[in-house]
Amino acid sequence: MITKQIIKTSIEELKELTKVDFCVIDSQGLLMATTFADIPDIDQMIAFFQSPADSQIIGDVILLKVKDDEEAVFVVAAKGNQADGYIFGKVCANELQHLLVAYREQFDNTVYFQNLLLDNLLSVDIYNRAKKLGIVPNKKRIVYVIEASNEKSPEATLALKSAFPGDGDFVVSVDNKNIILIHTMGADEDFDNIEDLAKCIEEILNTEVMIKIRVAYGAIVEDIRLLSQSYKEAKMALDVGAIFYSDKTIMAYNSLGIGRLIYQLPVNLCKIFVEEVFGEDIPAEVDEEVIGTVNAFLDNNFNVSETARQLYIHRNTLSYRIDKLKQATGLDVREFNDALTYKIALMVVNYVKYMEDENKI
């Protein structure tokens, strides 16, 4: 339904253009907005809802109905000379009529996509409702999930709706944490454009709403029925990114690597694995400086000289720290198998900690 603020803005703009006063009430008799100095007789306006006529003149005020699916939703009172009052009252009623249609379509689209993403629709309903809403089912689409703070989420949603108003782009939400953009890809768009759009989303919200966000996206799908799959992939990418790649603000489902595999393992199995690898000395209890040094060593593909140069330390200091980790865990990361075990085990530790912090176990 149209908000009071929108109706107020509309009739104030019309009055400024026409010099005619307007007053709008809803079917419950609630005053939505008015520019009248003295509010007209509300009882007469309420009674007009029951009249079979679409317009009625009472003194120097003309009443007109605004209908939605043949049912009167609002009554507009316009005050001016008889000709101007009727003409501009009709203009006001028509504008509210168009707003009703636009908001109803937006509401219907939002509900449709919410149910679609959450798998609340049967296959036959997916295609039937898409046809009724004028949505082409067999276009290439992709789902982006944007994580924004709860306080800024409404502002971020409005900013995205303004930035993506075109046909085929829909901004919805299914929970209080995330905003979802369903993007219909153009003929000239391909997989290379996907991350560029994610960067564009990030820049828009950083600039216009002044918030830091994280964006994740799933795979491209060519059937609207598969949008829920792209949504689930994007959600997983967001979670996996938070656990294993916290320094990244944009995550793609197809670039999650081993993190995606670990994320789907049972937590109890992960705990057993960590205990087998580290015993009682889990990495959180090892010197952070040592951990940072070893991670840099692995990131530099076991290159001692490059790691020492990057960390501004002597090669002997690097060797000492690697030996310190070996003493604490029994793993010598200069050996490929031990390095692989260490890297995976550290990711598993992060996963278990995340699940505990989020109370998901």
C-alpha positions as CSV (number, residue, x, y, z in Angstrom):
1,M,0.0,0.0,0.0
2,I,1.1,3.5,-0.7
3,T,2.5,5.3,2.4
4,K,1.2,8.5,3.8
5,Q,4.4,10.3,3.0
6,I,4.2,9.4,-0.7
7,I,0.6,10.6,-0.9
8,K,1.5,13.8,1.0
9,T,4.3,14.5,-1.4
10,S,2.1,13.8,-4.4
11,I,-0.7,16.1,-3.4
12,E,1.6,18.9,-2.3
13,E,3.3,18.9,-5.7
14,L,0.0,18.9,-7.4
15,K,-1.3,21.8,-5.4
16,E,1.9,23.8,-6.2
17,L,1.2,23.2,-9.9
18,T,-2.6,23.6,-9.9
19,K,-3.4,25.9,-6.9
20,V,-6.1,23.3,-6.1
21,D,-6.4,21.8,-2.6
22,F,-6.6,18.1,-2.1
23,C,-7.5,15.7,0.7
24,V,-7.2,11.9,0.7
25,I,-8.7,9.3,3.1
26,D,-8.6,5.5,3.0
27,S,-11.5,3.1,3.2
28,Q,-11.3,3.0,7.0
29,G,-11.7,6.8,7.2
30,L,-8.1,7.4,8.1
31,L,-6.8,10.7,6.9
32,M,-3.8,10.0,4.6
33,A,-2.8,13.6,3.7
34,T,-4.4,17.0,3.1
35,T,-3.5,20.5,1.8
36,F,-6.8,21.9,3.0
37,A,-6.6,24.7,5.6
38,D,-9.8,23.3,7.1
39,I,-10.3,19.6,6.6
40,P,-13.5,18.8,4.7
41,D,-16.3,16.7,6.2
42,I,-14.7,13.3,6.7
43,D,-18.1,11.7,7.4
44,Q,-19.3,12.7,4.0
45,M,-16.1,11.3,2.4
46,I,-16.6,8.0,4.2
47,A,-20.2,7.8,3.2
48,F,-19.1,8.3,-0.4
49,F,-17.3,5.0,-0.4
50,Q,-20.8,3.3,-0.3
51,S,-22.1,5.4,-3.2
52,P,-22.2,3.6,-6.6
53,A,-21.0,6.9,-8.3
54,D,-17.3,7.5,-9.0
55,S,-17.6,11.2,-8.4
56,Q,-19.8,13.6,-6.3
57,I,-20.0,17.3,-5.9
58,I,-20.6,18.8,-2.4
59,G,-20.6,22.6,-2.4
60,D,-17.2,23.7,-3.8
61,V,-15.6,20.3,-3.1
62,I,-15.6,17.4,-5.6
63,L,-15.1,13.8,-4.4
64,L,-13.5,11.1,-6.5
65,K,-12.8,7.4,-5.9
66,V,-9.4,5.7,-6.4
67,K,-10.0,2.0,-7.1
68,D,-7.8,-1.0,-7.0
69,D,-9.3,-4.1,-8.8
70,E,-12.7,-2.3,-9.0
71,E,-12.7,-1.7,-5.2
72,A,-12.5,1.8,-3.8
73,V,-9.3,2.2,-1.8
74,F,-9.1,6.0,-1.4
75,V,-11.4,9.0,-1.7
76,V,-9.9,12.2,-3.0
77,A,-11.5,15.6,-2.2
78,A,-10.5,18.5,-4.5
79,K,-11.4,22.1,-3.8
80,G,-11.5,24.7,-6.5
81,N,-14.0,26.1,-9.0
82,Q,-16.1,23.3,-10.5
83,A,-14.1,22.8,-13.7
84,D,-10.7,23.0,-12.1
85,G,-11.7,20.9,-9.1
86,Y,-13.0,18.1,-11.3
87,I,-10.1,18.1,-13.8
88,F,-7.3,18.3,-11.3
89,G,-9.1,16.1,-8.8
90,K,-9.2,13.5,-11.7
91,V,-5.5,14.0,-12.3
92,C,-4.8,13.4,-8.6
93,A,-7.0,10.3,-8.5
94,N,-5.3,8.9,-11.7
95,E,-1.8,9.5,-10.1
96,L,-2.8,7.6,-7.0
97,Q,-4.2,4.9,-9.2
98,H,-0.9,4.5,-11.0
99,L,1.0,4.5,-7.7
100,L,-1.2,1.7,-6.4
101,V,-0.6,-0.4,-9.5
102,A,3.2,0.2,-9.3
103,Y,3.4,-0.6,-5.6
104,R,1.2,-3.7,-6.0
105,E,3.4,-5.0,-8.8
106,Q,6.5,-4.4,-6.7
107,F,4.9,-6.1,-3.7
108,D,3.8,-9.1,-5.8
109,N,7.3,-9.4,-7.4
110,T,8.9,-9.2,-3.9
111,V,6.7,-12.0,-2.5
112,Y,7.2,-14.1,-5.5
113,F,11.0,-14.0,-5.4
114,Q,11.1,-14.4,-1.6
115,N,9.1,-17.7,-2.0
116,L,11.1,-18.8,-5.0
117,L,14.5,-18.3,-3.2
118,L,13.3,-20.2,-0.1
119,D,11.9,-23.1,-2.2
120,N,8.3,-22.4,-1.1
121,L,6.8,-22.8,-4.6
122,L,6.0,-25.9,-6.6
123,S,7.5,-26.0,-10.1
124,V,4.1,-25.4,-11.8
125,D,3.5,-22.4,-9.6
126,I,6.9,-21.0,-10.4
127,Y,6.2,-20.7,-14.1
128,N,2.5,-19.8,-13.7
129,R,3.2,-16.9,-11.4
130,A,6.1,-15.7,-13.5
131,K,3.8,-15.6,-16.5
132,K,1.2,-13.5,-14.6
133,L,3.9,-11.1,-13.3
134,G,5.4,-10.7,-16.8
135,I,8.7,-12.3,-15.8
136,V,10.5,-14.3,-18.6
137,P,11.5,-17.6,-17.0
138,N,14.3,-18.6,-19.4
139,K,16.8,-15.8,-19.1
140,K,20.3,-15.9,-17.7
141,R,20.2,-14.7,-14.1
142,I,22.5,-14.6,-11.1
143,V,21.9,-13.9,-7.4
144,Y,24.1,-11.5,-5.3
145,V,23.8,-11.6,-1.5
146,I,24.9,-8.4,0.2
147,E,25.6,-8.4,4.0
148,A,24.9,-5.0,5.5
149,S,24.4,-3.9,9.1
150,N,20.8,-4.0,10.4
151,E,20.8,-0.3,11.1
152,K,21.8,0.6,7.5
153,S,19.9,-2.2,5.7
154,P,16.8,-0.1,4.8
155,E,19.0,2.6,3.4
156,A,21.1,0.1,1.5
157,T,18.0,-1.5,0.0
158,L,16.7,1.8,-1.3
159,A,20.1,2.7,-2.7
160,L,20.2,-0.6,-4.6
161,K,16.7,-0.3,-5.9
162,S,17.6,3.2,-7.2
163,A,20.8,1.8,-8.8
164,F,19.1,-1.2,-10.4
165,P,15.6,0.0,-11.5
166,G,15.6,-1.7,-14.9
167,D,13.6,-4.6,-16.1
168,G,14.9,-7.9,-14.9
169,D,16.7,-6.6,-11.8
170,F,14.9,-7.3,-8.5
171,V,16.0,-6.3,-5.0
172,V,14.5,-8.3,-2.2
173,S,15.2,-9.7,1.3
174,V,14.4,-12.9,3.1
175,D,15.9,-12.1,6.5
176,N,17.2,-9.2,8.5
177,K,20.8,-9.7,7.7
178,N,21.1,-9.7,4.0
179,I,19.9,-7.9,0.9
180,I,19.5,-9.9,-2.3
181,L,19.9,-8.6,-5.9
182,I,18.6,-10.8,-8.6
183,H,20.3,-9.7,-11.8
184,T,19.1,-10.6,-15.3
185,M,22.1,-10.6,-17.6
186,G,22.1,-8.8,-20.8
187,A,23.1,-10.2,-24.2
188,D,26.5,-8.6,-24.0
189,E,27.2,-9.8,-20.4
190,D,29.2,-12.9,-19.6
191,F,31.0,-14.4,-16.6
192,D,33.7,-11.8,-16.8
193,N,31.2,-9.0,-15.9
194,I,29.9,-10.7,-12.8
195,E,32.7,-9.6,-10.4
196,D,32.6,-6.1,-12.0
197,L,29.0,-5.8,-10.9
198,A,29.8,-7.0,-7.4
199,K,32.5,-4.2,-7.2
200,C,29.9,-1.8,-8.5
201,I,27.5,-2.8,-5.7
202,E,30.2,-2.4,-3.1
203,E,31.2,1.1,-4.5
204,I,27.5,2.3,-4.5
205,L,26.9,1.3,-0.9
206,N,30.3,2.6,0.3
207,T,29.7,5.9,-1.4
208,E,25.9,6.6,-1.0
209,V,25.2,4.8,2.3
210,M,28.7,5.0,3.7
211,I,28.8,1.5,5.0
212,K,31.2,-1.4,4.6
213,I,29.6,-4.5,3.1
214,R,30.4,-8.0,1.9
215,V,29.1,-9.3,-1.4
216,A,28.8,-12.9,-2.5
217,Y,27.4,-14.4,-5.7
218,G,26.4,-17.8,-6.9
219,A,26.5,-19.4,-10.4
220,I,24.7,-18.2,-13.5
221,V,21.4,-20.0,-14.1
222,E,19.3,-20.1,-17.2
223,D,16.0,-21.2,-15.7
224,I,14.1,-19.2,-13.1
225,R,13.4,-22.4,-11.2
226,L,17.2,-22.7,-10.4
227,L,17.5,-19.2,-8.8
228,S,17.2,-20.8,-5.4
229,Q,20.3,-22.8,-6.2
230,S,22.3,-19.6,-7.1
231,Y,21.0,-18.0,-3.9
232,K,22.1,-20.9,-1.7
233,E,25.5,-20.8,-3.4
234,A,25.8,-17.1,-2.7
235,K,24.9,-17.6,0.9
236,M,27.5,-20.3,1.3
237,A,30.1,-18.1,-0.3
238,L,29.3,-15.4,2.2
239,D,29.7,-17.8,5.2
240,V,32.8,-19.5,3.8
241,G,34.3,-16.1,3.1
242,A,33.7,-14.9,6.6
243,I,35.5,-18.0,8.0
244,F,38.4,-18.5,5.7
245,Y,38.9,-15.3,3.7
246,S,38.0,-12.5,6.1
247,D,40.2,-10.0,4.3
248,K,38.0,-10.3,1.1
249,T,34.9,-8.2,0.6
250,I,33.7,-10.0,-2.5
251,M,33.3,-13.8,-2.7
252,A,32.4,-16.0,-5.6
253,Y,31.0,-19.5,-5.1
254,N,33.2,-21.0,-7.7
255,S,36.4,-19.6,-6.0
256,L,35.9,-21.0,-2.5
257,G,38.4,-23.8,-3.0
258,I,38.9,-26.2,-0.1
259,G,37.0,-23.9,2.2
260,R,33.8,-25.0,0.6
261,L,34.6,-28.6,1.4
262,I,35.5,-28.0,5.0
263,Y,32.3,-25.9,5.5
264,Q,30.2,-29.0,4.7
265,L,32.0,-31.3,7.1
266,P,30.4,-32.2,10.5
267,V,31.8,-30.2,13.3
268,N,32.5,-33.2,15.5
269,L,34.5,-34.8,12.7
270,C,36.5,-31.6,12.4
271,K,37.2,-31.5,16.1
272,I,38.6,-35.0,16.0
273,F,40.8,-34.1,13.1
274,V,42.2,-31.1,14.9
275,E,43.0,-33.1,18.0
276,E,44.7,-35.7,15.9
277,V,46.9,-33.1,14.2
278,F,47.7,-30.8,17.0
279,G,46.9,-32.7,20.2
280,E,46.4,-30.3,23.1
281,D,48.5,-27.5,21.5
282,I,46.0,-26.1,19.0
283,P,47.2,-23.2,16.8
284,A,45.4,-20.6,18.9
285,E,47.8,-21.3,21.7
286,V,50.9,-21.0,19.5
287,D,52.7,-17.7,19.2
288,E,50.8,-15.5,16.7
289,E,54.1,-14.2,15.3
290,V,55.1,-17.8,14.5
291,I,51.7,-18.4,12.8
292,G,52.0,-15.3,10.7
293,T,55.5,-16.2,9.7
294,V,54.5,-19.7,8.6
295,N,51.5,-18.5,6.7
296,A,53.8,-16.1,4.8
297,F,56.2,-18.9,4.1
298,L,53.4,-21.0,2.6
299,D,52.0,-18.0,0.6
300,N,55.4,-17.6,-0.9
301,N,55.5,-21.2,-2.0
302,F,58.2,-22.3,0.5
303,N,60.6,-19.6,-0.7
304,V,62.8,-18.8,2.3
305,S,64.5,-15.8,0.8
306,E,61.3,-14.1,-0.4
307,T,59.5,-14.8,2.9
308,A,62.4,-13.3,4.9
309,R,62.6,-10.3,2.6
310,Q,58.8,-9.7,2.8
311,L,58.8,-10.0,6.6
312,Y,62.0,-8.0,7.1
313,I,63.6,-10.7,9.1
314,H,66.8,-12.8,8.7
315,R,66.7,-16.3,7.2
316,N,67.9,-17.7,10.5
317,T,65.0,-16.0,12.3
318,L,62.6,-17.6,9.8
319,S,64.1,-21.0,10.3
320,Y,63.9,-20.6,14.1
321,R,60.1,-19.7,13.9
322,I,59.4,-22.7,11.7
323,D,61.3,-24.9,14.1
324,K,59.3,-23.5,17.0
325,L,56.1,-24.5,15.3
326,K,57.5,-28.0,14.7
327,Q,58.3,-28.3,18.4
328,A,54.7,-27.2,19.3
329,T,52.8,-29.2,16.8
330,G,55.1,-31.9,15.3
331,L,54.6,-30.4,11.8
332,D,57.6,-29.3,9.7
333,V,56.0,-27.0,7.1
334,R,59.2,-27.2,5.0
335,E,57.9,-30.7,4.0
336,F,55.0,-30.6,1.6
337,N,52.8,-33.1,3.3
338,D,53.2,-31.4,6.7
339,A,52.6,-28.0,5.1
340,L,49.4,-29.3,3.5
341,T,48.2,-30.9,6.8
342,Y,49.0,-27.7,8.7
343,K,47.1,-25.4,6.2
344,I,44.0,-27.6,6.2
345,A,44.0,-28.1,9.9
346,L,44.3,-24.4,10.5
347,M,41.3,-23.8,8.3
348,V,39.4,-26.5,10.2
349,V,40.2,-24.7,13.5
350,N,38.8,-21.5,12.1
351,Y,35.7,-23.3,10.9
352,V,35.1,-24.9,14.3
353,K,35.6,-21.5,16.1
354,Y,33.2,-19.8,13.8
355,M,30.5,-22.4,14.3
356,E,31.0,-22.1,18.1
357,D,30.9,-18.3,18.1
358,E,27.7,-18.3,15.9
359,N,26.1,-20.9,18.2
360,K,25.5,-23.3,15.3
361,I,26.7,-26.3,17.2
